Amino acid sequence: MTSRLAASASPYLRAHADNPVAWYPWGDEAFARARERDVPVLVSIGYSTCHWCHVMARESFADPDTARELGDGFVAIKVDREEHPDVDAAYMAAASAFTRSLGWPLTVFTTPDGRAFYAGTYFPPQPRPGMPSFRQVLAAVREAWTVRRDEVVQTADAVVGALRRAADATPAPLPTLDALAAAARAVLAREDREYGGFAPPGAGMGTPKFPTVPVLRFLQAPALADAVPEAAAAAGRALAAMAASPLHDAIDGGFFRYATRRDWTVPHYERMLTDNAGLLEVAVDAGDEGTVHDVARFLIDVLQQGTGGFAAAQDSESWIDGVRSEGGYYARDAAARARLAPPALDGKIVTGWNGMAIGALARAGLRRGEQRLVEAARWAADAVLTTAVDEQGRWHRAWLDEVLSPAPATLEDHGLIATGLLALCAATGEVAYAVRARDLVDACLADATAPAAPAGPDPVLAAGGVPADPSPADTDHPSGPSAIAEAATALWLLGAGERYRQAAASVVAAHAVRALAEPVAHGALLRVAATLTGSPRQVVVIAEGGDPLVRAAVTLPADLTAVATPAQSAALADAGFSLFDHRQPDRATVYDCRAFACALPVTDPAALD
């Protein structure tokens, strides 16, 4: 039994602290121990709301005999993929060399310097047709390491070499609007007109369906409105299909992780902060008021913690009549649920994911005139700004119960929290949020052509020569490059300077070839490209709170809508946000800028269009 995981900032690691497996957390100590013993390393990656992670933990990691085999022949490391997304991405890319069935739990065997030589996902306690047992895998890996070491090392070298070659990006010009329109049409060609959402041609009923939020946000990009007028409508149809299906929890609000069937039935019942924050953004732009309300109440009433931050997820499993039940709680009606303990939350506060929720709630609150949503966003922002930064000014990836994770904030974290703070500034007019956002982005732009988090790559991976994920894709939320490009674009729209547009364009150009070829996997990056390629619309409202001009102006379709009082506008201008220069009128006024030109100021709500 080990206590190395007990004080972790990860609920997932804490849940394994009492296993008979002598787990190490991710870090140098584990690999140093493997080198000292000359044994391979098991890197077991999962997260606290993952159903099959729970199953493998009960079947294998809680078994004393399995733990004994692990201890005799391996050093075992437990990783929360949400705490160390770069580690997860690197090993997921490596695992693709060994299995086509990628997912979690992710089971990776590495050399003592961290290079993968075999990987899989879930392994059962007893062999099944086409699937060895976990203990059989352990025995085979140990035998290969002992008897055929040269082959193992060659395999590890080959995987590393392949990933390095795949990481060589081919820079390209910024995509044209025609190229982006073609990418959007390629996505639309996959629309499932029978059940909504998107699926490969000829997909059977057993095809899983995911919300694919970054793709929906790309289809809603204002720049595509004229070039591909059907794009936004398809996003709205997908959202409506999900909202009318079992993927949507009509009692507590919010959406489950994915459906295992093409018609959005038989959900995988965990509810993620990332999915729901993203779908709130989709609902705001789709004008789906019911879904906006439902998702916002789930975020605030279920996921928001007493400190202000948002929990990472809610579990799919709960205890019902003394038995662990996957989805059983969600199958009950409201009265029956009230008599049950709800599924547990993964209570860790992830910096970047909170940025997504902050931005979504700020935009929804501004658009709907609901101050409660804006205040929830402000509460979370203040929690992140005071807790995610240590005494040395270093940003961290996550925290739990005021215990900071040792994992530094990633590029994704910097970009997502900066974008959320900028949306909050736009909704409240408070310059401090914009200044902190600019600082976060600036910290990543030491090399504007290749933005990186201040902490740099993971030191353990770097020491072993393990390359990062060669193709950062936008899965359920923006990747690191997409997130920082989005934040830089938002700063540019707010008037922070042309260099931010140039930085965003450099990121897009570096990944444009792959993104245009695989638009379903790069929706967030393509949305940034659409904003940069199109002719943005910026709407600035200078008014005191409650003015009817505000309510009329915030509903206009725009790339940026910002509201501030005259005093706040002056402070933003003084802080270097030129969009607010000379915009301190003596009466409520709307400034509408389109295609880099501004119309005459408007003071009458009836004159807005």
N, C-alpha and C positions, 0 to 999 in steps of 0.2 A: 504494500500500500504506500502511496506517495502523497506528500503534502505540497509538492512543487506547484500544483495547479490551484491550490485552495484560495490563494490571495489574488488570483488573476482578475483582470477587468473584463473577462469574458464569461458569461453564464455557461457557455458551451464547455469551456475548460473546467470551470468549477464543478460541472455535473460529472466530470470524469476524475475528480480528485480522489474519490474513494475506490476507484478501480484497483484490482490487484496488479494491473500493469504499472510498471515504474515509469510513468510518462514524464517527459521533459516538455517544457514550453519551447516554442521556436526561439533559437538563439545559438550563440557560439558554444555554450557549455555542452550541449548535446552532441554536436559534431566533434568537439574536442574529445569527448568521452568515447565516441565511436572510433576515432583515430587511435586512441590509446589502447582500446580493446581489439582493434583491427576487425570490426564487424560492420555489416551493412546497417543502414538506417531505415526504419519504417517511418514515413511521414503520413500521418492520418489526418485528412482535412475534412471538415464538415462545418455545421453551424447548428445553433441550438433549436431551431424550429424545423429541422430536417427529419422527416419521418424515418427514412431508411438509415439515417445516422443513429437514431434511437434504437432501431431494430438490431443493427450490428453491434452496438454497445451492449445491449442486453444479452445477445447470443454469444459474443466472442470476448469482448473486453472485460466483461464481468466474470468470465470463466477462469478459475484459478489455473487449470491445466494449460489453457491457451496463454495466459499471462506468463506462466513458467517458461514456455517455449520462446515467447518473445524476449523475456529477460535473458535466457541462455544464449540466444543467437543474434540479438539485435539491440540497438538503441532505439527507443520508441518516442516519437515526437507527436504531440497533439496540436493541431493548428485550427483556429477559428478563421474560416475564409473571410469573414466580414471584418476581422481585426487586421488580417494580413492579406489584403486583396492581391498585392503584387506577388506574394509567394504562391497563392492559389492560382493566379493566372499563369505564372511560369511553369508550375507543375501540371496544370491542365493542358497547356500546350505540349509539354513533354509526353503526357499520357496519351495524346492523340496518336503517337507512334505505336502504341500497343493495343488500343481498343477504340472502337467506333462508338461505344456506349459511354459517353462522357457524362459525368454528373457527380453527385455527392451521396454517400461518402466517397471521397477520392483516396485511394490507397496506393501510395507510391513507395517504391524501394529505391534507395540511392546509395551511392558510394559514400565513404566518410567525408568527402568534400562536397556532397550535395548533388551530384549528377545522377539523374534518374536512369535506371537500367531495366525497370519493369514497373508496370502500373495497371491498376484496374479500379473498379468501384466497389460495390457491395460484394462480399464473399460470404456464403452461408456457413453455418457450423457443420453441416453435413453435405457431402457432394450431391449435386443434382445433375440431370442431363445437360451436358455442355458447360457445366460450371463446377470447378473444383471447390472443395471446402477451404476455409481460411487457413486451417492448420496444414492442409496439403500444400497450399501456396507457400506458407512459411517454410515448410520442409524443403520444397523445391528450390526456393530462393537461397536458403542456407546451403544446400548442396552445391548449387551453381557457384556461390561465392567461395566455397571451400575447395572445390575440385576443378572448376573451369573459370578461374579468376580472369584470365586473359580475355575470354569471350565476353564476360560481364563488362570489363573496362572498355573493350572495343564498342560494345553496344552503347554504353554511356557516352563515349566520344562521338559516335555517329549521331546520336540524338542531339547533342549540343551543337555539332556542326550544322545539322539540318536547320535547327532553330536560328542559328546565326545567319545562315544564308537567307532564310525567310524574312529576317528582320531588315534586310537591305531594301529600303524603300526607294522607289523611283520618283523623284520630285516631278511635279507637273504644274502647268499653269492653273490658276484658279478656275474652277469649272464655269462654263458659260451657263446662262439661263436655259438655253436649249438642251445642254447636257443634263442639267438637273431635272428638266421637264421629262427627258427620256428616262431618267432613273425613277422618277415618280410613276411614270406609266408602266415601267417594269414591275413596280410594286403593285399597282392597280391590276395588272394582269393576273395576280395571284389572289385577288379578292374572291372570297367564298360568298357568292350571291345567295346561296340557300340559307346559310347559317350565320353569316356575318364574319368579319375578321378576315384573316388571310391563311391560305393553306396551299401546299404544292398542288399542281395539276393532278387530277386523278386520286387525290387523297381519300383514303377510306375512313369509315366512321371511327376507327380506333386511332386516328391521328390526333396527338395532343395539340391544344391551342393555348397560346400565351397572349397576354395583352399587347406585347411589342410596342410599348409606349414611345420609344424614340422614333419608330417608323411613323406612328400616328402624328407625332409632333412635326415631323418633316412634311407630311402631307398637309398639315395645317399652316405651313409657312406662308406668311402674307405674300411673299414674292411669287408664289405659285398660283395665286388666285386667278390671274388672267391667263397665264400660260397653260395651266392644267386645272380648269375650273371644277372638274369632278373630283379632285384630290381631297379637298376638305370634306366634301360630302361623304366620301368613302370612310374617312376617319370617323365622322359622325355616325355612320351606319354601324361601324365596328363597335363603337362605344354603346350605342343603343342595344345591339345584340347582346353584349356582355351584361348590360344593366338589366336586361329582361331574362337573364339565364341564371342557373344555379351558381355561376361564378360570383354573383353579387349576393352579399348577405343583406337581405332587406330588413333584418331586425336590428343588427348593430351597425349597419352601414359598412362600406368598404368592399373590396374585392379580394378574392382568394388568389393564390399564386398562379395557378393555371388549371385548365380543364384537361382531363385525360382523353376526352372524346371530342370529335370535330363539332358537335352540336353544343359545345360549352357545358356539357353535363359531366358528372363524376369529378368534381374539383379535387385538386390537391389543396388541403384546407388551411395551410399556413397563410397568414396575411402579412405582407411585407410593407414596410414604410416606403420603400422606393416605388413599388408598383402604385400604391395609392396616392402618393404625392404626384407622381407623373400623370395618373388618370384624372386627378383634380385639375391639372393644367389642361388636359384634353377637354374635359367637360366645360371649363370656363370658355374656351375658344369655340366649342361646339354650341354654346348657348343652352346646354342641358342643365337647367336650374335644379331639377330634382336630384341629379347625380352629384352636382356641386354640393348641395346640402348634405347628401348622404355620406359622401367621402369626407367632407370637412368634419362632420360630427364624429366619424370613426377616428380620424386623426386626433381630434381634441379630447373626446370623451374616453377613448380607449388607449391610445398610444401615448398621449402627452403625460409626462411624469410630473411629480410634485415639485421638481426643481425647474420645470419649464421645458426641458428637452424631450424629444420624442424617442420612444423605444424603437429598437430596430425591427421588431416583428412580433406577431402573436403565434403561438404554437398551433400545430394541427391536432395535437393530441391533448386529451384531458382525462381526468379520473372520473369514471361513472360507475357507481356501485362497486368500488374497489378494484376496477379493471381499467387499464389504459385503453382509451378508445380514440381511434383516428377519425375525426370528423363527427363523432357522435353528438357532441355538444351543439354543433351547427345544424344538425338535423331536427332539433327540437324547436317548438314554437316559443314565443316570447315568455309565456307563463312557465313552461317547463325549464327554460334556460335560467329563469330567475331563481330556481331551486337548486341549481348546479353551480359549482365553482367553475369559472370560465377557464379556458386554456391559459397557460402561463405566458407572460410576456418575456421576450428577450430584452431585458431592461437596459442593455448597454446603449449609450448615446453615441452614435457615429456622426462625426463632424460633418462630412459631406452630405450624408443622407438627410441630416437635419437642415442643411442648406436647401435641399429640394423642397422639404415641407414648408420652410420659411417662405421661400419664393412663391410656392403655389398658394398658400393661405393669404399672403400679402396681395397677390394679384386678384384672387377670388374676392377678398374683402373689399378691395378698391372697386372692382367691377360691380359688385352687388351692393355696395354701400353698407356692408356689415362690419362694423368696427370690432365686433367680437373676434372675427377671423384675423384681422390685422393685429389685434392685441395678443392673440395666441402666437402669431408669428414673432412679434416683438419679444414676448416672454422667452421663447425658444432661442432667439438670437442673442439676447442678453445672457442666457445660460451658457451658450456655446462660447461667447466672447470672454466670459469670466472663468470658465472651467477648462476649456480645451487647451489653454495656453499655460505652460508651466512658468516657474519663477524666472527662468532664463529667457522667456519670450518664445519658446519653441512650441509649435502647434503639434498636437497629438491626434491620432486617428480616432480614439474613442475613450470613453470612461464609463465606469459603473460604480455606483455608491461612492462617488467622489474619489475613486481609485483610478488614476490615469493609466491607460494602456501604455506600455513601453513602445508600442509601434508609433512611429512618427506619422504625421499627416502626409497623405500621398498627394500627387498632382491632382487626382480626382477630388480629394477633400478641399484643396485650395480653390479649385475652380467652382465646385458646387456651392460651397459656403459663400464665396464671393458673389456669385450670381444671385443667391438668395438674399444677401445683404443689399445688393443693388435694387432688387425688387422691393425690398422693405423701405429703402430710401425713397423710391418712386411713389410708394403708397403713403408715406408719412412726411416726406420732405426733410427728414433729419439727416444732416450732412455727415454725422459721425459714422453712419453705416456705410456710406459711399467711400469715405476715406479709408476705413478698415478694409473694405473690399479692394480698393486700389493697392493698398499695402500688400495684401495677400497675393494679388496677381503679379505685382512688381517683384516679389520674392522669388517667383518662378521664371522670371524673364531675364536672368543673367545672360542667357543666350536666347535671344528672341526667336531664332530660327529653330531651336529645339528646347522648348520650355521643359523645366524639370522641377520637382519639389525640392526645397532647400536641403532636406536631409539626404538627397541623392538616392541611388538604388539601394535595395536591401543589402546590408553589409555581408550577411552570410552567403546570399546568392552570389554577390560580386566576388567574394573571396574564393568561391569554388568555380568561378567562371561560368556560372549558370546564367544564360541569357534571359532577359525578360520576355514576356509574351510578344511575339514578333508582329502580331496583327491585332492591336487593341480595338476590339469591336464594341459597339454600343449594344449591350444586352438588355437588361431591364432598366438600365439607366446609363447616362453618358460615361464613356471611358475617360481616362485622365486627359488625353489630348483634346477630346471633344469638349470636356468640361472647362478646361482653361481657355480654349478658343471661344466658347460661349461667354465666359466671364469677360474676356478682353473685348469681345464685340459689344457687350452691354456697356462697358466703360466708354467705348468709342461713341455709342449712341447717346450717352449721357454727356458727351462733350469733353471727355478726359484727354483726348488728343489722338492724332492720326497714327501714332506709333502702336496703339492698341489694335487698330484695324490691321496694320501690317503684321503684327504678331499673330493675330488670328488667321490671316491669310496664309502665313507661312505654315502653320499647323495644317490647315486644310490642304494646301498644295502638297505637303509631304505624304498625305494619305489619300489623295484624290483618286488615283488610278484604282486602288482597291475598293474605295467607297463607291465609285460609280459602277464598278463591275459587280459589287455585292451590296446593293442599297438596303436590303432588309437587315443587314448586320451593321449598318453605319448611319442610322437615321439621324442621330444627334449631330454628327459631323456634317451631314448633308443639309440639315436645317441651318447651321451656321453658314455654310457655303451659300445657301439661298439668300440669307440676310446680307451677306457681303456682296453678292452679285447683283441683287435687286436694287431698287431705289427706295430706301427706307422712309417710313413715315414716323415722325416724332411729334407727339402731342404734349404740350406743357400747359398745365392749368395753374395759374397763380390766383389764389383766392383764400379767403378765410374759411374755416370749416363750416359745412352746412350750406354753402351757397348753391343754389339750383344749377348754376353753370357747371359745377363739378359733376353732378349726376348725369348731365347730358354728355359731357365731354368724355367721361371714362368708358362709355360704351362704343366709342368710335374704333374701328379696326386700325391698329397701328402696331409698329414694331416696338415702340416705347410710348408709354403713357406715364407721365409724372405729375404729381400734385404737390404744391408747396405754397406756403404763405409768402408774402413779400419779403419778410425777414429771413425766412429759410432760403428763398431764392437768392438773396444777397449773400448768405453764408456759403451756398453752393458755388456761386460765381467766384467768391474770394478764395475758395479751396481749389479752384482750377477747373471747374466743370463749366465749360464755355456755353453750354446749351442755355444756361441761366443768365448769361451776361445781359445787362441792361433790361432785365425783365422783372421790374419791381413796380408794377402799375399801382395807381391809387384806387382801382376798382377791379372786380373779378374779371379776368381776361384769359382767353385761350390763344395759344400760339401754335399754329399748325404748320409744320414743315414737311414737305414732300419732295422727294427726288432732289434733295440738297438745295431746296429753295423754300422760303417761308412766305405764306400768305399774310395778308393784313391781319392784325389781331382782331379777335372776335369777342364781344362782350354780351351778345344776345344768344341764348341757347337755341333759338329758332334758326339762327344763321349757320349752325354747325351742320356739316355733311360728311 
